[in-house]
Amino acid sequence: MAIIINNSIKAEKAETLELIAKLTANHIAEVHQRSIFNPKFYDQGLRQLESKNGKAKVENDQSGWTAGVLAVIFLKSEQLGEEGEGATQAICNFIRSYDIDSYNILTGKKRL
């Protein structure tokens, strides 16, 4: 996961990194929103995100694919609890670095 983030930072322009951060946060928030009242929708949302991500890869949408991979890693790491905290924190840090508004929404913080 760190390799994906580091390679993206090295290869992409700031605008693209902002887009990846925003898309990643949106994917995560969408799954969270869907499962807020019914946890079974968490796994369903994760499967739909994996499917959507496969489409992005086939269509050579690098920003969409990278965001989807990061979101899937975040969501699966979140399910692991403490064992997944390193991955979720690294992805949160990436989002915070490139799109503070999405980070604030994702973490439930007020806009700065």
C-alpha positions as YAML, in Angstrom:
chain: A
units: angstrom
residues:
- id: 1
  name: MET
  ca: [0.00, 0.00, 0.00]
- id: 2
  name: ALA
  ca: [2.85, 2.39, 0.82]
- id: 3
  name: ILE
  ca: [4.35, 1.54, -2.57]
- id: 4
  name: ILE
  ca: [1.13, 2.62, -4.32]
- id: 5
  name: ILE
  ca: [1.11, 5.93, -2.45]
- id: 6
  name: ASN
  ca: [4.84, 6.59, -2.91]
- id: 7
  name: ASN
  ca: [4.78, 5.72, -6.61]
- id: 8
  name: SER
  ca: [1.78, 7.98, -7.15]
- id: 9
  name: ILE
  ca: [3.48, 10.86, -5.35]
- id: 10
  name: LYS
  ca: [6.60, 10.44, -7.47]
- id: 11
  name: ALA
  ca: [4.78, 10.05, -10.79]
- id: 12
  name: GLU
  ca: [1.76, 12.32, -10.61]
- id: 13
  name: LYS
  ca: [1.14, 16.06, -10.60]
- id: 14
  name: ALA
  ca: [-0.42, 17.71, -7.56]
- id: 15
  name: GLU
  ca: [-3.79, 18.02, -9.35]
- id: 16
  name: THR
  ca: [-3.85, 14.29, -10.04]
- id: 17
  name: LEU
  ca: [-2.93, 13.51, -6.43]
- id: 18
  name: GLU
  ca: [-5.79, 15.75, -5.29]
- id: 19
  name: LEU
  ca: [-8.15, 13.84, -7.58]
- id: 20
  name: ILE
  ca: [-6.92, 10.47, -6.28]
- id: 21
  name: ALA
  ca: [-7.34, 11.66, -2.67]
- id: 22
  name: LYS
  ca: [-10.86, 12.95, -3.36]
- id: 23
  name: LEU
  ca: [-11.94, 9.79, -5.19]
- id: 24
  name: THR
  ca: [-10.47, 7.57, -2.46]
- id: 25
  name: ALA
  ca: [-12.31, 9.47, 0.26]
- id: 26
  name: ASN
  ca: [-15.53, 9.41, -1.78]
- id: 27
  name: HIS
  ca: [-15.33, 5.64, -2.26]
- id: 28
  name: ILE
  ca: [-14.73, 5.07, 1.46]
- id: 29
  name: ALA
  ca: [-17.49, 7.48, 2.47]
- id: 30
  name: GLU
  ca: [-19.93, 5.82, 0.09]
- id: 31
  name: VAL
  ca: [-19.40, 2.40, 1.67]
- id: 32
  name: HIS
  ca: [-19.60, 3.90, 5.16]
- id: 33
  name: GLN
  ca: [-22.80, 5.75, 4.28]
- id: 34
  name: ARG
  ca: [-24.44, 2.64, 2.83]
- id: 35
  name: SER
  ca: [-23.63, 0.52, 5.86]
- id: 36
  name: ILE
  ca: [-24.41, 3.01, 8.61]
- id: 37
  name: PHE
  ca: [-27.69, 1.30, 9.52]
- id: 38
  name: ASN
  ca: [-26.98, -2.19, 8.27]
- id: 39
  name: PRO
  ca: [-23.45, -3.66, 8.45]
- id: 40
  name: LYS
  ca: [-24.21, -6.28, 5.77]
- id: 41
  name: PHE
  ca: [-24.11, -3.45, 3.23]
- id: 42
  name: TYR
  ca: [-20.42, -2.87, 4.12]
- id: 43
  name: ASP
  ca: [-19.38, -6.10, 2.39]
- id: 44
  name: GLN
  ca: [-21.80, -5.45, -0.46]
- id: 45
  name: GLY
  ca: [-20.38, -1.96, -0.93]
- id: 46
  name: LEU
  ca: [-16.86, -3.35, -0.85]
- id: 47
  name: ARG
  ca: [-17.71, -5.89, -3.56]
- id: 48
  name: GLN
  ca: [-19.29, -3.19, -5.72]
- id: 49
  name: LEU
  ca: [-16.22, -1.00, -5.26]
- id: 50
  name: GLU
  ca: [-13.96, -3.87, -6.31]
- id: 51
  name: SER
  ca: [-16.10, -4.33, -9.43]
- id: 52
  name: LYS
  ca: [-16.02, -0.61, -10.20]
- id: 53
  name: ASN
  ca: [-12.28, -0.66, -9.69]
- id: 54
  name: GLY
  ca: [-11.89, -3.48, -12.19]
- id: 55
  name: LYS
  ca: [-13.68, -1.32, -14.76]
- id: 56
  name: ALA
  ca: [-11.32, 1.58, -14.08]
- id: 57
  name: LYS
  ca: [-8.35, -0.70, -14.66]
- id: 58
  name: VAL
  ca: [-9.75, -2.03, -17.94]
- id: 59
  name: GLU
  ca: [-10.51, 1.52, -19.09]
- id: 60
  name: ASN
  ca: [-6.94, 2.57, -18.15]
- id: 61
  name: ASP
  ca: [-8.26, 5.19, -15.73]
- id: 62
  name: GLN
  ca: [-5.12, 5.37, -13.60]
- id: 63
  name: SER
  ca: [-6.48, 7.90, -11.10]
- id: 64
  name: GLY
  ca: [-9.72, 5.99, -10.67]
- id: 65
  name: TRP
  ca: [-7.92, 2.66, -10.39]
- id: 66
  name: THR
  ca: [-5.40, 3.98, -7.83]
- id: 67
  name: ALA
  ca: [-8.18, 5.55, -5.77]
- id: 68
  name: GLY
  ca: [-10.18, 2.33, -5.90]
- id: 69
  name: VAL
  ca: [-7.22, 0.23, -4.78]
- id: 70
  name: LEU
  ca: [-6.51, 2.59, -1.88]
- id: 71
  name: ALA
  ca: [-10.18, 2.59, -0.85]
- id: 72
  name: VAL
  ca: [-10.39, -1.22, -0.95]
- id: 73
  name: ILE
  ca: [-7.20, -1.50, 1.12]
- id: 74
  name: PHE
  ca: [-8.61, 1.04, 3.59]
- id: 75
  name: LEU
  ca: [-11.94, -0.75, 3.94]
- id: 76
  name: LYS
  ca: [-10.43, -4.22, 4.30]
- id: 77
  name: SER
  ca: [-7.88, -2.88, 6.79]
- id: 78
  name: GLU
  ca: [-10.68, -1.21, 8.71]
- id: 79
  name: GLN
  ca: [-12.34, -4.61, 9.07]
- id: 80
  name: LEU
  ca: [-9.15, -5.96, 10.66]
- id: 81
  name: GLY
  ca: [-9.34, -3.45, 13.50]
- id: 82
  name: GLU
  ca: [-6.04, -2.82, 15.26]
- id: 83
  name: GLU
  ca: [-4.10, -4.98, 12.81]
- id: 84
  name: GLY
  ca: [-5.16, -2.73, 9.94]
- id: 85
  name: GLU
  ca: [-4.55, 0.60, 11.64]
- id: 86
  name: GLY
  ca: [-1.22, 1.21, 9.90]
- id: 87
  name: ALA
  ca: [-2.78, 0.99, 6.46]
- id: 88
  name: THR
  ca: [-5.85, 3.04, 7.33]
- id: 89
  name: GLN
  ca: [-3.68, 5.73, 8.92]
- id: 90
  name: ALA
  ca: [-1.34, 5.89, 5.91]
- id: 91
  name: ILE
  ca: [-4.29, 6.32, 3.55]
- id: 92
  name: CYS
  ca: [-5.86, 8.96, 5.82]
- id: 93
  name: ASN
  ca: [-2.52, 10.80, 5.85]
- id: 94
  name: PHE
  ca: [-2.39, 10.69, 2.05]
- id: 95
  name: ILE
  ca: [-5.94, 12.06, 1.78]
- id: 96
  name: ARG
  ca: [-5.19, 14.76, 4.36]
- id: 97
  name: SER
  ca: [-2.06, 15.80, 2.45]
- id: 98
  name: TYR
  ca: [-3.83, 16.29, -0.86]
- id: 99
  name: ASP
  ca: [-7.47, 17.07, -0.07]
- id: 100
  name: ILE
  ca: [-8.10, 18.39, 3.43]
- id: 101
  name: ASP
  ca: [-11.83, 18.87, 2.80]
- id: 102
  name: SER
  ca: [-12.31, 15.20, 1.92]
- id: 103
  name: TYR
  ca: [-10.22, 14.21, 4.93]
- id: 104
  name: ASN
  ca: [-12.35, 16.32, 7.22]
- id: 105
  name: ILE
  ca: [-15.55, 14.83, 5.84]
- id: 106
  name: LEU
  ca: [-14.15, 11.30, 6.07]
- id: 107
  name: THR
  ca: [-13.02, 11.74, 9.68]
- id: 108
  name: GLY
  ca: [-16.09, 13.73, 10.72]
- id: 109
  name: LYS
  ca: [-14.11, 16.88, 11.46]
- id: 110
  name: LYS
  ca: [-15.39, 20.34, 10.75]
- id: 111
  name: ARG
  ca: [-13.96, 22.16, 7.77]
- id: 112
  name: LEU
  ca: [-10.86, 24.16, 8.64]
...
